Each structure stands twice: as structure tokens, then as C-alpha cells.
Amino acid sequence: MTPLILYFIKVNIALAVLYMFYRLFFTKDTFFGLRRVVLILIYFVSFIYPLINLEGWMTKSGDNGGLVTIYSKILPEITIVSSSADKVTDYSWIWTVGTALYFTGVVIFLLRTILELVSIHHSLRRCSKEKINGVEVCLLPDAREPYSFFKWICIHPTLHSDNELNQILIHEQTHVRSYHSIDILLAQTAIVLCWFNPFAWLIRREIRINHEYLADKRVIAAGYDKKTYQYHLIGMQHQPLAAANLYNNFSVLPLKKRIKMLNKKRTRNIMKTKYLMFLPVAALLLLFSNCGNKAKTESQATTEVKDTTAMVAPTPKEEAMPTTEKEPQVAEGDKVFEIVEVMPEFPGGMSACLQYLAKNIKYSTEAQDAGQQGRVIVQFIVTKEGKIANPKIVRSVSTILDNEAIRVVKNMPDWKPGTQKGVPVNVKFTLPVTFRLQ
């Protein structure tokens, strides 16, 4: 899985989690300003948190502050696959088709957005300008519902009484002065990039309706009668798809929710503290992302390697695996640790260790012909000098496969020894190796 695909998976997971969190805790109060902040933060957190890498905080080199790097005493498992794996069906075309479909959708929604922006621009240029109650507005040539886009307020004055015009102007000025169009364009950008995710669309809908709550609240705060304003809303010509436009419609549905919020009792200020819950949720997403990154790094041990047919199977004499003349040994009575403050490290780190294993372990043709497969588990000690000592099989499959696993472990280069309280010590490791026939 490529980093870009992993990034977008995390983004879409965050959009879903944060939307459900918002719906669960924030949709029933009257703190519309705080709700707007949370809705915008949902986008920023979703798209930024996968890019934040806390690995430097989660690990430590021997002389730096912070947490200690702890390797598991069980090394990540590596899988060696027989050469017949070439016959495995290639499903890479699925990724190709999926990628093509995704970018096709991105292009379609991007073009749609651009065309709508061009249409709005063209409409604004055609409109004549006039001042009503000291506010410059664009006069719509046809009988359409009022709307605003950035600093422009568009209205067809002859459709409304003077009182209604004043209400509409206050309503639309709230959108203009609060820069609600920026929120809509941000939501539209998220939809273009995540068009397949229903939660991206649902978040935009919440942003639109919350904008109307803010504007409706401002009209009532200006001194207009609440009941008269509600009748005004009910009497307007409504467009069912108004919430899908890039501009702010005066008649955005669902009207029932707007009227309900107009009559809702103001939420107590003490309830504002619940908005602080957004911070730990964002922190948990960040932790999830970095744990995923760490797991991805360590999972390289499950690399599948195809054996070359040029390898010669070991002869019966070689199966005994004679030891070298000066094979390192741990002195009797010398303590062996399993976890220490600074764990031993393969030259170049865990990634280099996995590459070494993948390159050097061979699946002999003799074992393949005999149908031998399974998991061999080797246990060994990294001595205080960094040598590999006392390798032994703790789970056997066959003599041939056991000997191959022992051979590769014995031939490992010297490790950087582990230390406990600054003193080099012996540390035990376990390495699982899976041999698998295809």
C-alpha cells in the first residue's frame, strides 16, 4: 500500500469519526459560533494529522532525552515463499482501476465546481448594482430567492416587502461579514478530494445549516419579531438543492430545523466546556496514525521473498551444520536479559535486519520437492560484545529448514549491544521464519 493511499484512508477515517463525534455531542446546543469552529477543525485535523510524525518523540537514541526505544524480544516474522509463487494471480489491476475511478471522480467534481464558480461570476457581472438601506446589492433580473457570495448580496427587491427586505439584508450581511463563503469553498475542496466519502458531504450540509442558524439568530437579535420572521421563511420560494450550491441561500432547507432552533431555549454557558472534548479525540487520531506508521515499519519483516532456482539443496553431510571454530558463547552464570533500557540494534536498524534476512534466507529445492513448509522459530542471544551466541531451534519443521534458519542467524554481522544502566549486557531474541509453498 503506497503512502498516498494510506494517507487518504486515514483522512477518510477521520472525517467519519469526527462527523459522528460532532453529531453525537454538538448538534443540540445553541453555540453556533463554537459549532462553526469545530466543523472547520474537522477538515484541518482530518487532512493534517496523517502528516504529523511523532516517531522522534516516541523513540530515543542512547544520549538523547525522551522515551527509550524498545524492540520486542520477538523479532518481526519473515515469510519465505517458494519459487512457484510466480503463478499467483496478479490483482494489481484492481488498484489501477480503482485509482482511475478515483481520479475520474476528482476531475468531474473539480470541473463542476469550476463551472459553478464561473456561472456565479457571470451572473454577478450581469446584475446591476443598487443601494438598499445603505447596503449595495446586486439586482437579480429574474424572480429568484436571495443569496450571497463573499461580499455580494443578490436580491430581487420587488418580491419582498420593506420589512422582509430588511430581514433579508441583515441575514445576508451576516454571511458576508462572517466570510461564510470561505467555509463553503473549504467544504467543497474536501468533497472534490473525498467525493466517494458520504461523511464529506454530510459535514458540508452541517456547515450550511449552521450558517443559517447564525444568520437567523442575528435577525432576531436585531429586534425583529420571531413569529413574523418564521412566517417569512415559510412563505419563501424554496429550492430543495439550495444546500448544494456554493453561495449562501436565504431559503436553505431543512426549514423545520431552522424554526426549531429559533425557538430553542439558549443552552447554558457551562455546556461550552464539552467542546474541549474535541482535543482528546484529535489526539487519539494522531496516536492512531503514528501507531500505524510504527506498525508499518516493523511489518517489513513479513516481506515475501521468491527463491532463485539456482540454489543448491544442502547435502546430508551439511545438515549437521558444524559450528565455527570460535563460536561465541555466553559464560555460565552470566545473566541474560529479555528487555533492557537500550535494546541491541542490528547494524543499520530493524529495516536493515529485515533486508539482510530477506536476502540471505533460501528455500532449498530439496525442501520444496519434499513439501516441507511451516514456521521455524530460532532463539539466540546478542552478547554484551554484540556477537550472536547460542542459536537454537525452539520450534522445528524439518532438519533442512531448521538448519537454514540457524545458518542465517549465525552469519549475522555483529550487533550494537544492549545496555542496562549504561552497562553492556546479554539480551535474548526470538526470530520466527515461515517457509511457505505456493
N, C-alpha and C positions, 0 to 999 in steps of 0.2 A: 504494500500500500504506500503510495507516494505521499510525501509530506503535505502537498497541496490538498489531496483528497482527505487526509487525516484532519487538516485544518478546517475544511468545510464541514466535516462530520461533527467536530467539536462546536463550531459556530451554530449549526442547526440544533444540536442537543441543547445548547444554552438558550436559544430562542424559545424552545419548547418548555424547558424547565422554568425560565424566568417569567414567561407568559402565564403559566399555571400558578406560579407563586403570586404574581400580580392579581390574577383573578380571585385567588383564594383569600387574600388579605386586604386588598386596597379598593375594590370596586364598590363598596357600600358606604364609604365615608364621603364627606364634602370638602376634603382638602385637595381641590382640583389642581392647585399650583404644585403641590408635592407629587401628585399623581403624574403630572406632566414631566417632572424631573425624573421620576422612576422609569417612565416609558422611554424617555430618551436614553437613560443609562442602560436600559436593556440592550439597545443596539450597540452602544460603545463597549459594554462588558462582553457581549457575545462575540464581537469581531476582534477585540484586543486581547482577551485573556489567553487564547491559544498561542499568542506570540510571546508571552512573558515566560521566561525560563528561570526557574528558581534553583536550578541544579547547583549553582555556585553556593547557594545558601544551605543546601541540603547536604553538601559534602565538604570535605576539608582535606587539605594536604597536611603533612606532618607538622609544619611550623606555622600554620595559619589558624586564626580564630574560627569559631563556628562549630558545627557538628562534625563528628567523626564519620568517615566513610566506612560503612560496614558491608562487607561482602558476605553472602550466605556461605556457610560452610559446605553447602551443596552447590557445586558449580552448575550453571545452566546446562541443560541436556543438549547434546548434539545428535542429529539423526543422519546416518549414512545410508543412502539409497542405492540399490543395485543399478547396474547399467541399463536394465530393461525399463527403467523409468522413462526412457525416451518415447515409449509407446503411450504414455499417459496423454489423455486428450487435452489439448490446449484450449483453455477457456478465456484467453486474453481478449478474444473478440468481444466478450461481454463488456469489458472495461471500455473498449474502443467505441462500441455502440452507445453505451451509457454516457461517455464523455461527449460524443457527438450530439446526443439528445439534449444534454445539459446546456452546451454552448448554443445550440439552436434556440432553446428557450430563452437564454440570456439575450441573444440578438433580437428575438421577436419582441420581448418586453422592453428592451432598450430603445428599439425603433418606435414602439408605441409611445413611450414616454417622450421621446424627442418630437414626434409628430404632435402630441398633445401640447407640448410647450410652444411649438411653432404656431399651432392653432390659437392658443391663448394670446400670443404676441400679435398675431394678425388681427384678432378681434379687438384688442386694446388699441391698436393703431387706427382702426376704422371708426372707433367710437369718438364722438365729440365730447368735449370736456365742459363742465359747468360746476359752479359752486352752489351747494345747497346747505343752508345754515352754517356757512363758513367752511364747509368741507368740500374739497374738489372731488368730483365723482365723474366716472365715465358713463355716458348715457347709452343704454342698450337700445339698438334700433328695433328690436322685436320684444314681445312680451315674454320675458324670461324672469326666473327667480333671481334675486340679488346674490352677488358673490363678491369675494375679494381675492386678490392675488398680490402678495407682497404689499406695495404701497398703493395699489389701485383698488378702488371700490367701484363696482359696476352695478347700475340700478336702472330700472325703467320707472321713472317717477310717477307717471300717470296712473299706474296700477295701485298706488297707495295713497292713503290719506296723510295729512301733515303729521298726525300723531304716530302713524305707522312708519313714516319716513324717518322720524326722529329715533324711533326704536331701532330701525334697521341700521342707521348710521352709527349709533352707539355700539351696536352688536358688531358691525363690520370693522369699526375703528379698533375694537378690542383685538380682533385678529391681526390687523395691520400693525398696531403698536407693540404687540407681543411677538411679532415675527413668526406666526404660526405656519406660514408657508415654508419656512426652513424645516420645521418638523416633518411636514408632508413630503418634502423632497428627500429628506433623510430616510423616511419610511419607504419611499418609492425606490431608492437605491438598494435598500435591503431586499425588497421584493424582486428587483431585477437580478440580484445575485443569488437569491434563495427562492426563486419563483415556484419551485416544487414543494416548498415547505408551507403547509397551511397556517402555521403559527406566525409566519412573517406577515401574512395578510390579516390575521386576527389582531396583531399588535397595531397595524396601521388603522384598523377600524376603531380600536380603543383610543388611539390618538385623536382621530377625527371627532368622536363623540365627546371626548374630554375637552377639546377646543370649544365645542358648543356649550358645554356646561359652564366654562369660564366666561364666554361671551353672554350667555343668558343671565348669569349671576351679575355681570356688570350692568346690564339693562335694568334689572330690578334695583340694584344699588343706586342707580341714577334717579330713582324716585318714581318709576312708572308702576302702575297698578299690576300686581301679579296676575290677577284673573284676566284683565284686558289683554295682557301680553300673551297669555296662554291661548286665548281665543284668536289672537292674531296669528300665532303659529299654526293653529288648527285650520284656519282659513286660507293659508298659503297654498300655492300650487307646488306640490312636492314631486321631486324626481327620485324614483326608487334607487337609482345608481349614483346619487349625488356624492355618497361617501367614497366612490371610486375615482372621483376627479382630483386633479392636482390643485384646484383652487378651493377656497372655503365657501361653501354654500350656506345661505341663511336657513335653508329648509332641509338640512341634513336629517335623515331618519336614523334611528327609530325615535319618532316623536314621543311615544309613550314614556321612554326613559328620560327624555328631556323634561317633560312635565312632572314626572315623578321626582326628579332631582330639584326642580324649582320649589316643590312643596315639602321637600325633606327637611327635617329638623337638623340644624347645624351640629356636626359632630364635635364632641368635647375636645379641647386642645390637648388634653393629656394623651389622647389616642395618637397624636403625631409621633410619639416615641416608637410606635410599631414600625415606622419607616426605616428605623435603624436596622431592622432585621435583614434589609437588602444587603448590607455589608457582609455578614457571615455567609449568606448564600453565594455571593460573588467570590468570597474567599474559598468556599468549598469547591466551586467550579475551577478555580485556579489550582487548587490542590489536586483535583481530579486530572487536570491537564498535565501537570508535572509528574504525577504518579504514572500516567500513561506514557509520558516521554521516557521515564526511567525504566518502565517495564519493556518498552520497545528496544532500548539499548541492550538490556540484558537478554532479551529474547533472540538476539542474533545467534545464540548458542544452538537454536533449533534449526540452523541452516541445513538444508538438504544438499548433499554432495553426490554427484554422479561419478562412479568409479570408472577408471580407464581400463580397457580390456588388455592393456599391455602389462599389467601387474602379474607377477608370477606367484602362484599359490605357495605357501610355505611347505617344505618337505617334512616328513615325520621327525627327522632329527632336529629341525628348527623349532618344533613345537615345545621343546623343553625350555626355551627362552633362557639360555645361560646368562648369569649375571656378569656385569663388568668386573674388572679386576678390583677397582676401588669404588664399589657401590656404596653411596653414603648410608650410614646407619645412625639411628638415634640411640644414644648411650642409655643403658639400662638405668632406670631411676630418674632419667631426665624428663621433666614434666612436659606433657603435650597438651596444648590448649585447643579449644574449638572456636571460641570467639575472643578476640583481643581488642585492645584500644585501636591499634592500627593494624589492619589485616595485611597479610602478604599480598604482593602485587606482581602479576606476570609482566615481563618487560613490555612496555607499551600499553599496559592496561588490559581490561577484560576483552575489549574488542580485538586486540592483537592475539590474545589467548585463543579466542574462538576461531580466528583466521588460521592460527597455527594448527589447531585440531582439525579443521575442515580440510586443510591442505595435506596433512600427513596421515590421517587415518585412512586405510584402504580396506575395501571389502573384497576379499580374495575370491577368485573364480571357484576355488575348491569349496569354500563355504556356500557360495551361491548354488553350485551344482548339487550340493548335499541338502539344499533347502534350509540351511541354518540361518535363523534370524531371531531377534529378541533384544532385550536390554541387558547390557553388561554394566555392572557398577564397580568402579575402581575406587579404592580408598588409598590415600597417600599422605605423607607428611612433608610440609615445607619446613626445613630445618632452620635454626637460627642463623645459619650461613647462607640460606636461600637455596639449598640443594633439595632435590626430590629424593625422599627416603621411604623405605618400607612400603612400596606399592603392593597392593594385594587385591584380589578379587573378593568382593563381598556378595556379589550376585553373578552367577555363572550362566552362560548359554551353551558354549561349546569350547573345546580347547583352542581351536583356531581363532575364534573371535575373542576369547579371553586374552590370548597371547598378543593379539594385535593391539588391544586396548592397553595392556601393560607396556608393550613396546613403545607406544607413542608417549605415554606418561613418563617413562624412564628417560626418553630422549629430549624432554623439555629443557629449555635453557634455564639457567639459574634465575630464581625469582628474587624480588626485593623482599627480605624477610619481614615478618610481622614483629611488632613490639608491644610490650606490656609495661607501662610505667617507664617508657624510654629504653627498656632493655630488650634486645632481640630474643625471641622465644620460638619454640617449635609449635606449628599450627597444623591441625588435621583438616584435610579436604576430601570431598567425595565427588567423583565425576561420573555421571550416567552417560553411556553411549548406546544409542539404539541402532541396530543394524536391521534394515527392512528391505524385503524383497518386494518388487512391484510385478 
